[in-house]
Amino acid sequence: MKKEIAEFIGTFTLVLLGCGSAVIAGGEIGFFGISFAFGLALIGMAYGIGPVSGCHINPAVSLGAVAAGRMNMPEAVRYIIAQVAGAIAAAIVLLLIANGKADYSVAENGLGQNGWGAGYLGEYTMGAAFVFEVVATFLFMVVILGATGPGAPAQFAGLAIGLALVVIHLVGINITGVSVNPARSAGPALFAGTQAIGQLWLFIVAPIIGAVAAGLLFKTGKLDS
């Protein structure tokens, strides 16, 4: 399997199962269940495609890896294209499935898109959303780089990273729905209406800032072993 195909499949899985848990089963499993859906999907893919591509399945992670000196930019661009394509494909499949329920409406029920402000979950401000996404992605990237770095027990990396994503969701779903991943945000936003598309910039910019900041700290040796 080529790395780009692996990244497509991994991102597809994360978005379909993570966002799908919110759209299809959110009323039954709540925030707790949704948090574990995202984390367990990531753990599964970490062991499924990790040996092939490293299981970035997240443009911010790929750019953070570039900043840390663990990846070159041309390869990161190929990863990002595959990740975004996987997220869009997953959103289309999720929309097709959700539309199979008579009372489903993307305008009313959404597609697991991220957001902030009036009418969105906890109705947090844009500033709060931005701070959360930067800090959460920074911490997520620290876990990723640390768990996959020299001296770390490689067999536990997927578990550590997936559980970190669970905790981030437990804290942040009510704030932004949790992105920490521009591809995860872009896929559903394209089909969820003008508000989701208008707010998408934050879920591209903030995660990239957080991930690159963590990568630079590892690059300079301040957080590396």
CYANA upper distance limits for C-alpha pairs under 8 A (distance plus 0.5 A):
  1 MET  CA      5 ILE  CA      7.10
  1 MET  CA      6 ALA  CA      7.15
  1 MET  CA     52 VAL  CA      7.64
  2 LYS  CA      6 ALA  CA      6.81
  2 LYS  CA     52 VAL  CA      7.80
  2 LYS  CA     53 SER  CA      8.40
  3 LYS  CA      7 GLU  CA      6.73
  3 LYS  CA     52 VAL  CA      6.36
  3 LYS  CA     53 SER  CA      5.22
  3 LYS  CA     79 TYR  CA      8.19
  4 GLU  CA      8 PHE  CA      6.67
  4 GLU  CA     53 SER  CA      8.03
  4 GLU  CA     78 ARG  CA      7.21
  4 GLU  CA     79 TYR  CA      6.19
  4 GLU  CA     82 ALA  CA      6.09
  5 ILE  CA      9 ILE  CA      6.71
  5 ILE  CA     82 ALA  CA      7.50
  6 ALA  CA     10 GLY  CA      6.52
  6 ALA  CA     49 ILE  CA      6.35
  6 ALA  CA     52 VAL  CA      7.34
  6 ALA  CA     53 SER  CA      6.86
  6 ALA  CA     55 CYS  CA      8.10
  7 GLU  CA     11 THR  CA      6.52
  7 GLU  CA     49 ILE  CA      8.25
  7 GLU  CA     53 SER  CA      7.27
  7 GLU  CA     55 CYS  CA      6.94
  7 GLU  CA     56 HIS  CA      7.46
  7 GLU  CA     57 ILE  CA      5.89
  7 GLU  CA     79 TYR  CA      6.99
  7 GLU  CA     82 ALA  CA      6.48
  7 GLU  CA     83 GLN  CA      6.20
  7 GLU  CA     86 GLY  CA      8.12
  8 PHE  CA     12 PHE  CA      6.49
  8 PHE  CA     57 ILE  CA      7.93
  8 PHE  CA     82 ALA  CA      5.36
  8 PHE  CA     83 GLN  CA      5.62
  8 PHE  CA     84 VAL  CA      8.26
  8 PHE  CA     85 ALA  CA      7.09
  8 PHE  CA     86 GLY  CA      4.92
  8 PHE  CA     87 ALA  CA      8.22
  9 ILE  CA     13 THR  CA      6.62
  9 ILE  CA     86 GLY  CA      6.83
 10 GLY  CA     14 LEU  CA      6.78
 10 GLY  CA     42 LEU  CA      8.41
 10 GLY  CA     45 MET  CA      6.25
 10 GLY  CA     49 ILE  CA      7.59
 10 GLY  CA     55 CYS  CA      7.35
 10 GLY  CA     57 ILE  CA      6.25
 10 GLY  CA     83 GLN  CA      8.43
 10 GLY  CA     86 GLY  CA      8.14
 11 THR  CA     15 VAL  CA      6.66
 11 THR  CA     57 ILE  CA      5.27
 11 THR  CA     58 ASN  CA      7.70
 11 THR  CA     83 GLN  CA      6.04
 11 THR  CA     84 VAL  CA      8.26
 11 THR  CA     86 GLY  CA      5.82
 11 THR  CA     87 ALA  CA      6.18
 11 THR  CA    183 ALA  CA      8.27
 11 THR  CA    184 ARG  CA      8.02
 12 PHE  CA     16 LEU  CA      6.43
 12 PHE  CA     83 GLN  CA      8.25
 12 PHE  CA     86 GLY  CA      4.93
 12 PHE  CA     87 ALA  CA      5.61
 12 PHE  CA     88 ILE  CA      8.33
 12 PHE  CA     89 ALA  CA      7.16
 12 PHE  CA     90 ALA  CA      5.44
 13 THR  CA     17 LEU  CA      6.37
 13 THR  CA     18 GLY  CA      8.38
 13 THR  CA     41 ALA  CA      7.26
 13 THR  CA     45 MET  CA      8.29
 13 THR  CA     90 ALA  CA      7.75
 14 LEU  CA     18 GLY  CA      5.99
 14 LEU  CA     19 CYS  CA      8.32
 14 LEU  CA     38 PHE  CA      6.86
 14 LEU  CA     41 ALA  CA      6.01
 14 LEU  CA     42 LEU  CA      6.78
 14 LEU  CA    184 ARG  CA      8.28
 15 VAL  CA     19 CYS  CA      5.87
 15 VAL  CA     20 GLY  CA      7.77
 15 VAL  CA     87 ALA  CA      6.39
 15 VAL  CA     90 ALA  CA      6.46
 15 VAL  CA     91 ALA  CA      7.55
 15 VAL  CA    184 ARG  CA      6.35
 15 VAL  CA    187 GLY  CA      8.38
 16 LEU  CA     20 GLY  CA      5.76
 16 LEU  CA     87 ALA  CA      8.38
 16 LEU  CA     90 ALA  CA      5.49
 16 LEU  CA     91 ALA  CA      7.09
 16 LEU  CA     93 VAL  CA      8.00
 16 LEU  CA     94 LEU  CA      6.60
 17 LEU  CA     21 SER  CA      6.35
 17 LEU  CA     37 ALA  CA      7.09
 17 LEU  CA     38 PHE  CA      7.54
 17 LEU  CA     41 ALA  CA      7.27
 18 GLY  CA     22 ALA  CA      7.43
 18 GLY  CA     34 ILE  CA      7.13
 18 GLY  CA     35 SER  CA      8.49
 18 GLY  CA     37 ALA  CA      5.78
 18 GLY  CA     38 PHE  CA      5.00
 18 GLY  CA     41 ALA  CA      7.57
 19 CYS  CA     23 VAL  CA      6.75
 19 CYS  CA     38 PHE  CA      8.42
 19 CYS  CA    111 LEU  CA      7.36
 19 CYS  CA    112 GLY  CA      5.26
 19 CYS  CA    113 GLN  CA      8.27
 20 GLY  CA     24 ILE  CA      6.08
 20 GLY  CA     25 ALA  CA      7.85
 20 GLY  CA     94 LEU  CA      6.90
 20 GLY  CA    111 LEU  CA      8.31
 20 GLY  CA    112 GLY  CA      7.71
 21 SER  CA     25 ALA  CA      5.53
 21 SER  CA     26 GLY  CA      6.31
 21 SER  CA     33 GLY  CA      8.22
 21 SER  CA     34 ILE  CA      6.17
 21 SER  CA     37 ALA  CA      7.02
 22 ALA  CA     26 GLY  CA      4.64
 22 ALA  CA     27 GLY  CA      8.27
 22 ALA  CA     30 GLY  CA      8.38
 22 ALA  CA     34 ILE  CA      6.44
 22 ALA  CA    112 GLY  CA      6.56
 23 VAL  CA     98 ALA  CA      8.02
 23 VAL  CA    109 ASN  CA      7.51
 23 VAL  CA    110 GLY  CA      7.52
 23 VAL  CA    111 LEU  CA      6.51
 23 VAL  CA    112 GLY  CA      6.53
 24 ILE  CA     98 ALA  CA      7.38
 25 ALA  CA     29 ILE  CA      6.63
 25 ALA  CA     30 GLY  CA      8.44
 26 GLY  CA     30 GLY  CA      5.63
 26 GLY  CA     31 PHE  CA      7.79
 26 GLY  CA     33 GLY  CA      8.21
 26 GLY  CA     34 ILE  CA      7.29
 29 ILE  CA     33 GLY  CA      5.18
 29 ILE  CA     34 ILE  CA      7.24
 30 GLY  CA     34 ILE  CA      6.82
 31 PHE  CA     35 SER  CA      6.50
 31 PHE  CA    169 HIS  CA      8.44
 31 PHE  CA    170 LEU  CA      7.21
 31 PHE  CA    173 ILE  CA      7.47
 32 PHE  CA     36 PHE  CA      6.99
 32 PHE  CA    170 LEU  CA      6.87
 33 GLY  CA     37 ALA  CA      6.62
 34 ILE  CA     38 PHE  CA      6.96
 34 ILE  CA    169 HIS  CA      8.45
 35 SER  CA     39 GLY  CA      6.86
 35 SER  CA    165 LEU  CA      8.14
 35 SER  CA    166 VAL  CA      5.43
 35 SER  CA    167 VAL  CA      7.87
 35 SER  CA    169 HIS  CA      5.51
 35 SER  CA    170 LEU  CA      6.28
 35 SER  CA    173 ILE  CA      8.50
 36 PHE  CA     40 LEU  CA      6.19
 36 PHE  CA    166 VAL  CA      5.93
 37 ALA  CA     41 ALA  CA      6.48
 38 PHE  CA     42 LEU  CA      6.81
 38 PHE  CA    162 GLY  CA      8.42
 38 PHE  CA    165 LEU  CA      7.62
 38 PHE  CA    166 VAL  CA      7.23
 39 GLY  CA     43 ILE  CA      6.73
 39 GLY  CA    162 GLY  CA      4.98
 39 GLY  CA    163 LEU  CA      6.36
 39 GLY  CA    164 ALA  CA      8.11
 39 GLY  CA    165 LEU  CA      5.78
 39 GLY  CA    166 VAL  CA      5.33
 40 LEU  CA     44 GLY  CA      6.58
 40 LEU  CA    162 GLY  CA      6.76
 40 LEU  CA    163 LEU  CA      8.36
 41 ALA  CA     45 MET  CA      6.79
 41 ALA  CA    162 GLY  CA      8.39
 42 LEU  CA     46 ALA  CA      6.43
 42 LEU  CA    158 GLY  CA      8.12
 42 LEU  CA    161 ILE  CA      8.38
 42 LEU  CA    162 GLY  CA      5.96
 43 ILE  CA     47 TYR  CA      7.07
 43 ILE  CA    158 GLY  CA      5.71
 43 ILE  CA    159 LEU  CA      6.23
 43 ILE  CA    161 ILE  CA      7.83
 43 ILE  CA    162 GLY  CA      5.45
 44 GLY  CA     48 GLY  CA      6.52
 44 GLY  CA    158 GLY  CA      8.46
 45 MET  CA     49 ILE  CA      6.03
 45 MET  CA     50 GLY  CA      7.28
 45 MET  CA     55 CYS  CA      7.21
 46 ALA  CA     50 GLY  CA      5.12
 46 ALA  CA     54 GLY  CA      7.83
 46 ALA  CA     55 CYS  CA      5.93
 46 ALA  CA    158 GLY  CA      5.60
 47 TYR  CA     51 PRO  CA      7.70
 47 TYR  CA    158 GLY  CA      7.00
 49 ILE  CA     53 SER  CA      6.72
 49 ILE  CA     54 GLY  CA      7.37
 49 ILE  CA     55 CYS  CA      6.29
 50 GLY  CA     54 GLY  CA      4.63
 50 GLY  CA     55 CYS  CA      5.04
 51 PRO  CA     55 CYS  CA      8.41
 56 HIS  CA     61 VAL  CA      6.35
 56 HIS  CA     62 SER  CA      6.63
 57 ILE  CA     61 VAL  CA      8.20
 57 ILE  CA     79 TYR  CA      8.46
 57 ILE  CA     83 GLN  CA      6.19
 58 ASN  CA     62 SER  CA      6.99
 58 ASN  CA     80 ILE  CA      7.75
 58 ASN  CA     83 GLN  CA      6.92
 58 ASN  CA    181 ASN  CA      5.74
 58 ASN  CA    182 PRO  CA      7.26
 58 ASN  CA    183 ALA  CA      6.62
 58 ASN  CA    184 ARG  CA      7.98
 59 PRO  CA     63 LEU  CA      6.72
 59 PRO  CA     76 ALA  CA      8.34
 59 PRO  CA     79 TYR  CA      7.87
 59 PRO  CA     80 ILE  CA      5.58
 59 PRO  CA     83 GLN  CA      7.42
 59 PRO  CA     84 VAL  CA      8.48
 59 PRO  CA    181 ASN  CA      7.05
 59 PRO  CA    182 PRO  CA      6.72
 59 PRO  CA    183 ALA  CA      6.98
 59 PRO  CA    208 ILE  CA      8.26
 60 ALA  CA     64 GLY  CA      6.46
 60 ALA  CA    180 VAL  CA      8.05
 60 ALA  CA    181 ASN  CA      6.55
 60 ALA  CA    182 PRO  CA      7.24
 60 ALA  CA    207 PRO  CA      6.38
 60 ALA  CA    208 ILE  CA      5.21
 60 ALA  CA    211 ALA  CA      6.19
 60 ALA  CA    212 VAL  CA      7.96
 61 VAL  CA     65 ALA  CA      6.58
 61 VAL  CA    141 MET  CA      7.16
 61 VAL  CA    181 ASN  CA      8.36
 61 VAL  CA    208 ILE  CA      8.40
 61 VAL  CA    211 ALA  CA      6.63
 62 SER  CA     66 VAL  CA      6.88
 62 SER  CA     71 MET  CA      8.05
 62 SER  CA     76 ALA  CA      6.07
 62 SER  CA     79 TYR  CA      7.74
 62 SER  CA     80 ILE  CA      7.82
 63 LEU  CA     67 ALA  CA      6.76
 63 LEU  CA     73 MET  CA      8.24
 63 LEU  CA     76 ALA  CA      7.09
 63 LEU  CA    208 ILE  CA      7.58
 63 LEU  CA    211 ALA  CA      7.62
 63 LEU  CA    212 VAL  CA      6.81
 64 GLY  CA     68 ALA  CA      6.68
 64 GLY  CA    141 MET  CA      7.68
 64 GLY  CA    208 ILE  CA      7.93
 64 GLY  CA    211 ALA  CA      5.23
 64 GLY  CA    212 VAL  CA      4.82
 64 GLY  CA    213 ALA  CA      7.96
 64 GLY  CA    214 ALA  CA      7.34
 64 GLY  CA    215 GLY  CA      5.24
 64 GLY  CA    216 LEU  CA      8.21
 65 ALA  CA     69 GLY  CA      6.75
 65 ALA  CA     70 ARG  CA      5.65
 65 ALA  CA     71 MET  CA      6.03
 65 ALA  CA    145 LEU  CA      8.32
 65 ALA  CA    212 VAL  CA      8.28
 65 ALA  CA    215 GLY  CA      6.57
 66 VAL  CA     70 ARG  CA      6.22
 66 VAL  CA     71 MET  CA      5.12
 66 VAL  CA     72 ASN  CA      6.15
 66 VAL  CA     73 MET  CA      6.77
 66 VAL  CA     76 ALA  CA      7.78
 66 VAL  CA    215 GLY  CA      7.89
 67 ALA  CA    212 VAL  CA      6.16
 67 ALA  CA    213 ALA  CA      8.41
 67 ALA  CA    215 GLY  CA      5.31
 67 ALA  CA    216 LEU  CA      5.80
 67 ALA  CA    219 LYS  CA      7.32
 68 ALA  CA    212 VAL  CA      8.33
 68 ALA  CA    214 ALA  CA      8.33
 68 ALA  CA    215 GLY  CA      4.61
 68 ALA  CA    216 LEU  CA      5.87
 68 ALA  CA    217 LEU  CA      7.96
 68 ALA  CA    218 PHE  CA      6.11
 68 ALA  CA    219 LYS  CA      4.89
 69 GLY  CA    215 GLY  CA      8.34
 69 GLY  CA    219 LYS  CA      6.65
 71 MET  CA     75 GLU  CA      7.53
 71 MET  CA     76 ALA  CA      7.35
 72 ASN  CA     76 ALA  CA      6.83
 73 MET  CA     77 VAL  CA      6.65
 74 PRO  CA     78 ARG  CA      7.05
 75 GLU  CA     79 TYR  CA      6.75
 76 ALA  CA     80 ILE  CA      6.59
 77 VAL  CA     81 ILE  CA      6.76
 78 ARG  CA     82 ALA  CA      6.87
 79 TYR  CA     83 GLN  CA      6.57
 80 ILE  CA     84 VAL  CA      6.59
 80 ILE  CA    183 ALA  CA      8.50
 81 ILE  CA     85 ALA  CA      6.63
 82 ALA  CA     86 GLY  CA      6.57
 83 GLN  CA     87 ALA  CA      6.73
 83 GLN  CA    183 ALA  CA      6.66
 84 VAL  CA     88 ILE  CA      6.71
 84 VAL  CA    183 ALA  CA      5.31
 84 VAL  CA    184 ARG  CA      8.25
 84 VAL  CA    186 ALA  CA      7.69
 84 VAL  CA    187 GLY  CA      7.47
 85 ALA  CA     89 ALA  CA      6.64
 86 GLY  CA     90 ALA  CA      6.63
 87 ALA  CA     91 ALA  CA      6.70
 87 ALA  CA    183 ALA  CA      6.31
 87 ALA  CA    184 ARG  CA      6.36
 87 ALA  CA    186 ALA  CA      7.71
 87 ALA  CA    187 GLY  CA      5.21
 87 ALA  CA    188 PRO  CA      8.20
 88 ILE  CA     92 ILE  CA      6.79
 88 ILE  CA    186 ALA  CA      7.74
 88 ILE  CA    187 GLY  CA      4.58
 88 ILE  CA    188 PRO  CA      7.51
 88 ILE  CA    190 LEU  CA      8.36
 89 ALA  CA     93 VAL  CA      6.81
 89 ALA  CA    187 GLY  CA      7.98
 90 ALA  CA     94 LEU  CA      6.52
 90 ALA  CA    187 GLY  CA      7.78
 91 ALA  CA     95 LEU  CA      6.53
 91 ALA  CA    111 LEU  CA      8.00
 91 ALA  CA    187 GLY  CA      5.95
 91 ALA  CA    188 PRO  CA      5.72
 91 ALA  CA    191 PHE  CA      8.17
 92 ILE  CA     96 LEU  CA      6.72
 93 VAL  CA     97 ILE  CA      6.76
 94 LEU  CA     98 ALA  CA      6.50
 94 LEU  CA    111 LEU  CA      8.20
 95 LEU  CA     99 ASN  CA      6.49
 95 LEU  CA    106 VAL  CA      8.38
 95 LEU  CA    111 LEU  CA      7.60
 96 LEU  CA    100 GLY  CA      7.26
 97 ILE  CA    101 LYS  CA      8.31
 98 ALA  CA    104 TYR  CA      6.97
 99 ASN  CA    104 TYR  CA      6.40
 99 ASN  CA    105 SER  CA      7.78
100 GLY  CA    104 TYR  CA      8.28
104 TYR  CA    108 GLU  CA      8.09
104 TYR  CA    109 ASN  CA      7.06
105 SER  CA    109 ASN  CA      6.11
105 SER  CA    110 GLY  CA      7.74
106 VAL  CA    110 GLY  CA      5.03
106 VAL  CA    111 LEU  CA      6.74
106 VAL  CA    191 PHE  CA      8.47
106 VAL  CA    192 ALA  CA      6.74
107 ALA  CA    192 ALA  CA      7.24
107 ALA  CA    193 GLY  CA      7.64
110 GLY  CA    192 ALA  CA      6.54
111 LEU  CA    188 PRO  CA      6.12
111 LEU  CA    189 ALA  CA      8.24
111 LEU  CA    191 PHE  CA      8.08
111 LEU  CA    192 ALA  CA      6.60
112 GLY  CA    177 GLY  CA      8.16
112 GLY  CA    188 PRO  CA      6.88
113 GLN  CA    177 GLY  CA      7.75
113 GLN  CA    185 SER  CA      6.68
113 GLN  CA    188 PRO  CA      5.71
113 GLN  CA    189 ALA  CA      5.97
113 GLN  CA    192 ALA  CA      7.36
113 GLN  CA    196 ALA  CA      7.14
114 ASN  CA    176 THR  CA      6.04
114 ASN  CA    177 GLY  CA      5.55
114 ASN  CA    178 VAL  CA      7.09
114 ASN  CA    179 SER  CA      7.02
114 ASN  CA    185 SER  CA      6.58
114 ASN  CA    189 ALA  CA      8.00
114 ASN  CA    196 ALA  CA      7.46
114 ASN  CA    200 LEU  CA      8.26
114 ASN  CA    203 PHE  CA      8.20
115 GLY  CA    120 TYR  CA      6.87
115 GLY  CA    176 THR  CA      5.64
115 GLY  CA    177 GLY  CA      7.21
115 GLY  CA    196 ALA  CA      6.96
115 GLY  CA    199 GLN  CA      6.87
115 GLY  CA    200 LEU  CA      8.31
116 TRP  CA    120 TYR  CA      6.00
116 TRP  CA    121 LEU  CA      8.11
116 TRP  CA    122 GLY  CA      8.42
116 TRP  CA    123 GLU  CA      6.34
116 TRP  CA    124 TYR  CA      6.20
116 TRP  CA    125 THR  CA      6.76
116 TRP  CA    126 MET  CA      6.66
116 TRP  CA    129 ALA  CA      7.02
116 TRP  CA    175 ILE  CA      7.27
116 TRP  CA    176 THR  CA      6.03
116 TRP  CA    199 GLN  CA      8.46
117 GLY  CA    122 GLY  CA      8.41
117 GLY  CA    123 GLU  CA      4.89
117 GLY  CA    124 TYR  CA      5.78
117 GLY  CA    125 THR  CA      5.78
117 GLY  CA    126 MET  CA      7.12
118 ALA  CA    123 GLU  CA      5.49
118 ALA  CA    124 TYR  CA      8.21
119 GLY  CA    123 GLU  CA      6.67
120 TYR  CA    124 TYR  CA      8.49
121 LEU  CA    174 ASN  CA      6.01
121 LEU  CA    175 ILE  CA      7.56
121 LEU  CA    176 THR  CA      8.31
121 LEU  CA    177 GLY  CA      8.37
122 GLY  CA    174 ASN  CA      5.56
122 GLY  CA    175 ILE  CA      6.32
123 GLU  CA    175 ILE  CA      7.66
124 TYR  CA    128 ALA  CA      6.71
124 TYR  CA    129 ALA  CA      7.17
124 TYR  CA    175 ILE  CA      6.23
124 TYR  CA    176 THR  CA      8.25
125 THR  CA    129 ALA  CA      6.75
126 MET  CA    130 PHE  CA      6.57
127 GLY  CA    131 VAL  CA      6.70
128 ALA  CA    132 PHE  CA      6.58
128 ALA  CA    175 ILE  CA      8.19
129 ALA  CA    133 GLU  CA      6.66
129 ALA  CA    175 ILE  CA      6.74
129 ALA  CA    176 THR  CA      6.44
130 PHE  CA    134 VAL  CA      6.71
130 PHE  CA    202 LEU  CA      7.05
130 PHE  CA    206 ALA  CA      6.51
131 VAL  CA    135 VAL  CA      6.58
131 VAL  CA    206 ALA  CA      8.26
132 PHE  CA    136 ALA  CA      6.23
132 PHE  CA    172 GLY  CA      7.97
132 PHE  CA    175 ILE  CA      8.36
133 GLU  CA    137 THR  CA      6.39
133 GLU  CA    178 VAL  CA      7.86
133 GLU  CA    179 SER  CA      7.49
133 GLU  CA    180 VAL  CA      6.38
133 GLU  CA    203 PHE  CA      7.84
133 GLU  CA    206 ALA  CA      6.12
133 GLU  CA    207 PRO  CA      6.26
133 GLU  CA    210 GLY  CA      8.04
134 VAL  CA    138 PHE  CA      6.60
134 VAL  CA    180 VAL  CA      8.27
134 VAL  CA    206 ALA  CA      5.31
134 VAL  CA    207 PRO  CA      5.83
134 VAL  CA    208 ILE  CA      8.23
134 VAL  CA    209 ILE  CA      6.71
134 VAL  CA    210 GLY  CA      4.95
134 VAL  CA    211 ALA  CA      8.33
135 VAL  CA    139 LEU  CA      6.74
135 VAL  CA    210 GLY  CA      6.55
136 ALA  CA    140 PHE  CA      6.55
136 ALA  CA    168 ILE  CA      7.09
136 ALA  CA    180 VAL  CA      7.27
136 ALA  CA    210 GLY  CA      7.95
137 THR  CA    141 MET  CA      6.47
137 THR  CA    180 VAL  CA      5.50
137 THR  CA    181 ASN  CA      8.48
137 THR  CA    207 PRO  CA      5.85
137 THR  CA    208 ILE  CA      8.37
137 THR  CA    210 GLY  CA      5.56
137 THR  CA    211 ALA  CA      6.17
138 PHE  CA    142 VAL  CA      6.75
138 PHE  CA    207 PRO  CA      8.12
138 PHE  CA    209 ILE  CA      8.40
138 PHE  CA    210 GLY  CA      4.61
138 PHE  CA    211 ALA  CA      5.50
138 PHE  CA    212 VAL  CA      8.32
138 PHE  CA    213 ALA  CA      7.22
138 PHE  CA    214 ALA  CA      5.97
139 LEU  CA    143 VAL  CA      6.90
139 LEU  CA    210 GLY  CA      8.39
139 LEU  CA    214 ALA  CA      8.11
140 PHE  CA    144 ILE  CA      6.82
140 PHE  CA    161 ILE  CA      7.94
140 PHE  CA    164 ALA  CA      7.04
140 PHE  CA    165 LEU  CA      7.55
140 PHE  CA    211 ALA  CA      8.32
141 MET  CA    145 LEU  CA      6.52
141 MET  CA    210 GLY  CA      8.27
141 MET  CA    211 ALA  CA      5.98
141 MET  CA    214 ALA  CA      6.54
141 MET  CA    215 GLY  CA      7.86
142 VAL  CA    146 GLY  CA      6.35
142 VAL  CA    214 ALA  CA      6.33
142 VAL  CA    215 GLY  CA      8.24
143 VAL  CA    147 ALA  CA      6.25
143 VAL  CA    160 ALA  CA      7.87
143 VAL  CA    161 ILE  CA      6.73
143 VAL  CA    164 ALA  CA      7.85
144 ILE  CA    148 THR  CA      6.63
144 ILE  CA    157 ALA  CA      8.10
144 ILE  CA    161 ILE  CA      6.42
145 LEU  CA    149 GLY  CA      6.26
145 LEU  CA    215 GLY  CA      8.16
145 LEU  CA    218 PHE  CA      8.22
146 GLY  CA    152 ALA  CA      7.60
146 GLY  CA    224 ASP  CA      7.89
147 ALA  CA    152 ALA  CA      6.10
147 ALA  CA    153 PRO  CA      7.79
147 ALA  CA    154 ALA  CA      7.56
147 ALA  CA    156 PHE  CA      8.19
147 ALA  CA    157 ALA  CA      5.48
147 ALA  CA    160 ALA  CA      7.57
147 ALA  CA    161 ILE  CA      7.95
148 THR  CA    152 ALA  CA      6.74
148 THR  CA    153 PRO  CA      8.41
148 THR  CA    154 ALA  CA      6.75
148 THR  CA    157 ALA  CA      6.57
149 GLY  CA    224 ASP  CA      8.41
150 PRO  CA    225 SER  CA      7.85
151 GLY  CA    225 SER  CA      8.44
152 ALA  CA    157 ALA  CA      8.34
153 PRO  CA    157 ALA  CA      7.35
156 PHE  CA    160 ALA  CA      6.72
157 ALA  CA    161 ILE  CA      6.63
158 GLY  CA    162 GLY  CA      6.48
159 LEU  CA    163 LEU  CA      6.57
160 ALA  CA    164 ALA  CA      6.67
161 ILE  CA    165 LEU  CA      6.91
162 GLY  CA    166 VAL  CA      6.91
163 LEU  CA    167 VAL  CA      6.87
164 ALA  CA    168 ILE  CA      6.75
165 LEU  CA    169 HIS  CA      6.72
166 VAL  CA    170 LEU  CA      6.73
167 VAL  CA    171 VAL  CA      6.89
168 ILE  CA    172 GLY  CA      6.40
168 ILE  CA    178 VAL  CA      8.06
169 HIS  CA    173 ILE  CA      5.77
169 HIS  CA    177 GLY  CA      8.09
169 HIS  CA    178 VAL  CA      6.48
172 GLY  CA    176 THR  CA      6.82
172 GLY  CA    177 GLY  CA      6.92
172 GLY  CA    178 VAL  CA      6.08
173 ILE  CA    177 GLY  CA      4.42
173 ILE  CA    178 VAL  CA      5.72
179 SER  CA    184 ARG  CA      6.99
179 SER  CA    185 SER  CA      6.45
179 SER  CA    203 PHE  CA      6.73
179 SER  CA    207 PRO  CA      8.16
180 VAL  CA    203 PHE  CA      7.66
180 VAL  CA    206 ALA  CA      8.42
180 VAL  CA    207 PRO  CA      5.53
181 ASN  CA    185 SER  CA      7.03
181 ASN  CA    203 PHE  CA      7.62
181 ASN  CA    204 ILE  CA      7.89
181 ASN  CA    207 PRO  CA      6.74
182 PRO  CA    186 ALA  CA      6.52
182 PRO  CA    203 PHE  CA      6.06
182 PRO  CA    204 ILE  CA      5.16
182 PRO  CA    207 PRO  CA      7.44
182 PRO  CA    208 ILE  CA      8.48
183 ALA  CA    187 GLY  CA      6.72
184 ARG  CA    188 PRO  CA      7.80
185 SER  CA    189 ALA  CA      6.64
185 SER  CA    200 LEU  CA      7.38
185 SER  CA    203 PHE  CA      6.92
185 SER  CA    204 ILE  CA      8.38
186 ALA  CA    190 LEU  CA      6.77
186 ALA  CA    200 LEU  CA      7.25
187 GLY  CA    191 PHE  CA      8.10
188 PRO  CA    192 ALA  CA      6.62
189 ALA  CA    193 GLY  CA      7.39
189 ALA  CA    196 ALA  CA      5.51
189 ALA  CA    197 ILE  CA      5.86
189 ALA  CA    200 LEU  CA      7.48
190 LEU  CA    196 ALA  CA      8.07
190 LEU  CA    197 ILE  CA      6.74
192 ALA  CA    196 ALA  CA      6.55
192 ALA  CA    197 ILE  CA      8.12
193 GLY  CA    197 ILE  CA      7.00
194 THR  CA    198 GLY  CA      6.40
195 GLN  CA    199 GLN  CA      6.69
196 ALA  CA    200 LEU  CA      6.58
197 ILE  CA    201 TRP  CA      8.45
199 GLN  CA    203 PHE  CA      8.02
200 LEU  CA    204 ILE  CA      7.05
201 TRP  CA    205 VAL  CA      6.57
202 LEU  CA    206 ALA  CA      6.16
203 PHE  CA    207 PRO  CA      6.78
204 ILE  CA    208 ILE  CA      6.93
205 VAL  CA    209 ILE  CA      6.76
206 ALA  CA    210 GLY  CA      6.82
207 PRO  CA    211 ALA  CA      6.54
208 ILE  CA    212 VAL  CA      6.41
209 ILE  CA    213 ALA  CA      6.55
210 GLY  CA    214 ALA  CA      6.92
211 ALA  CA    215 GLY  CA      6.69
212 VAL  CA    216 LEU  CA      6.58
213 ALA  CA    217 LEU  CA      6.90
214 ALA  CA    218 PHE  CA      7.00
215 GLY  CA    219 LYS  CA      6.58
216 LEU  CA    220 THR  CA      6.61
217 LEU  CA    221 GLY  CA      6.80
217 LEU  CA    222 LYS  CA      5.83
217 LEU  CA    223 LEU  CA      6.24
217 LEU  CA    224 ASP  CA      8.29
218 PHE  CA    222 LYS  CA      6.38
218 PHE  CA    223 LEU  CA      5.37
218 PHE  CA    224 ASP  CA      5.50
219 LYS  CA    224 ASP  CA      8.04
220 THR  CA    224 ASP  CA      8.49
221 GLY  CA    225 SER  CA      7.86
